[in-house]
Amino acid sequence: MSELAPAADRPVAVTEPELPLRRNRVYHLLWIGTTASETGLNVSTIAFPLLALATTGSPGVAGAVSAVNAVAQVAVGLPAGALVDRWDRKKIMVVCVLVRAVMLGLLALAAATGHVTTWLLLLTAAVAGAATSLFDPAERASLPLVVTREQLPTALSVNTARMHLGQLVGTSGGGFLFGLGRAVPFLADAVAHLVAFVTLLFVRLPKQERKPSPISTIPRDIVAGFAFLVRQPFMRSTTLLLLGLNLLFQALYLVVIVAAEQNGASPGKVGTMAAMFGVGGLIGALAAPRISRSITPYQAVVGIIWLLAVLVPLMSVTSGALVWGGFLAAMAFLAPTAYTVVGTQQILLTPDGMRGRLSSATNLFNGGAQAGGAALGGLLSQWLSGTQAMLGCAVGLAMLGLAGAAAGSLRLPSSDQVRTSVNPERTDRPDG
């Protein structure tokens, strides 16, 4: 059977009666391991530039550390999906968290003994970025193998809640831990990844159907992954619309922060505003499973775009960091439902042997949208007033909403097209 054959053509294995998600031991092990990894990652992300500044006194080195991490993620992210579809996904996750734990442990030791060097900072940032690019698609491609089709929307939304929780705890805790000692946040990250390592060792995944292929065919596999995404009308349309939404929201987020600071908001209020955004996303992720059952992908994507297009102009005529934080929380509450609905259907449309490449491709697109959104937000804040910049984002959202409303391919495919072997070999048996 062709690797690009629709998921609907793949037979569904006969399995034991399903367990409820709350009793799915394998899913919970995977969730705990990934949560520990993400929390540690967020702790060290904010601590890296702080350590670079404290040890070298050079803003250039601090910027270089962040740049090297980003470059490593992009460089490894391109072939990562093809490698995840070739290699054992559990082994990829286990090795990635172990390598990160070792590197962060070495950096913590160097920080504690006063032997931090520029090359060690750059090397650690590069290894951490590369490991993240491999770990993420391996984890996302593994998720459909440990839950049933009915459990998938809930699992995706809980994973989104995990992301918001990791960001809230990690970013707030990173600065606090650095204040206790330069080595402390990196030691915490290393310990978090050791917890992930031990947890993931007990995750049992179904055996992948992998065909031995030479390394020379990886470029062809990468192209095949992008071609699969482009050739699926529903996936192409939803991906482009969500990327546009991500870009415009990243721009809006930076515009609001800059406007708040220009209006005299204290760092504490700006931090509170950012925390309100995170809390809104966390609550929205917890509510997404219930909401997603009653709306279609078309309603989820186009609806959230138009709701934001209405909220942003209202936001532009108000003032105050806390008021803006309330608007950001409302917007963040809406987003997880769209990503849950669309993510579920994209997974159901994708055969298992292509899921790593799908995740890798969307990761690259999302990274580009975030970078582009930050650049756009900076330019809008430089050229326009806060109110004008917000209205500019609203215009962009309205145009995106019109494009979504006109996209016939955004309609949900027929049920026959989304039948797939999610969880082809159950791993959550009562004796597991």
C-alpha positions, 0 to 999 in steps of 0.5 A: 500500500502506498505511504500516501494512501488515505488513512480511511483505506487502512483497516482498523484492528479489533481491540479490547473494550476501550478504557475511559481516558482517566484510566488510560495508564499509557496516556497519563505516563506520556502526559506526565513525561511531556509536562515535566519536559515542557515545564523544565524547558520553559524554566531554562528558556528565560534563564538562558539570557539571564545567565549569559548576561550575568556571566559575560555582560554581553547582550550580544552573547545573550542574543546569540544564545537565543538565536542558536537555539532557534536556528537549531530548532529550524535546522533539525525541524525540517528532517525531524518529521521524516526521522520520526516516521522512520525511527522508534518514537519512544526511543526518540523521546527517551533519548531527547529528554536524557540528552537535555538532562545531561547537558542542562546538568553540566551547565548547572554544574558550570554555573555553580562552580563559576566556569560558564563559558560562551561556547558551553552556553551556545552548545547547550542551547543548540543541543536543547533546540535540536532535541526539542525539534525531534521530541515534539513530532515524536510525542504528537505522532504517538498520541493517536496510538494511545487513545481512541478516536473518541478520546482524541479531542479531549487528549488534544485539549488537555495537551494544550492545557499542559502547554499553557500550564508549563508556560505559566509555571516555567516562565514565572518560576525561571526568573524566581529560581535564577534569583536563588542562584545561577545554577538553580533553574538549570538544575531544575530543568535537568531534574524535570527531564530526568523525571520525563526520562523515567516516566517515558521508559514505562510508556508502551507504544504499538509497533510502527510499520517502518520500511528500511530506507537509506538516509539518502531518501530523507529529502524525498520523504520531507517533500512527500510530507509537505506534498501530502499536506498541500494535496489535502484541501481541508488540511491545506485551508485550515493550516493556512488560516490558523497560521494567519491567525497565529501571525496576527495574534502574535503581532497583536500581543506585542502591540499590546505589551508595547502600548501598555509600557508606553502608557506607563504600566509597571512591569508588574502590571505587564506581567499580570496582563501576560498571566491573564492571557495564560490563564485564559488559554488554560481555562479555554483548553479545559473547556475545549472538549465540551465546546468542540463536540457541538461545532464544526471546523468551519465554525471553529476557525472562521468563528474565532477569527471573526470574534477576534476581529470584533474584540480587537476594535473594542480593545483599542478604545479602552485603556489600562493593562488589566483591561487589556489583559481581560481582552487577551484572556477572552481571546486566549479562551477561544483559541484551544477549541479551534486548534482542538477541532482542526487538530483532531480532523487533521490527525484522523486524515493522516496515516500513521506513517505520515504523522511525524512529518505532518507535525514537523511541517506544522511546527515549522510553519507555526515557528515562522508565523510567530517570528513573522508576527513578532516582526510585524508587531514591532513594525506596527508599534514603531510606525503607529500609535497603540490604537492604530496598531490594534486597528491594523491587526483588526483589519488583518483579522477581518480580511482573514475571516473573509478568506475563511468564509469563502473557503469551501474546502474548510468544510468537514470531509465526509465520515468515510474520509476520516476513518483511520486506525487511530490506536490500531493496537491498544496500549491501555489494557487493564493489565498495562 
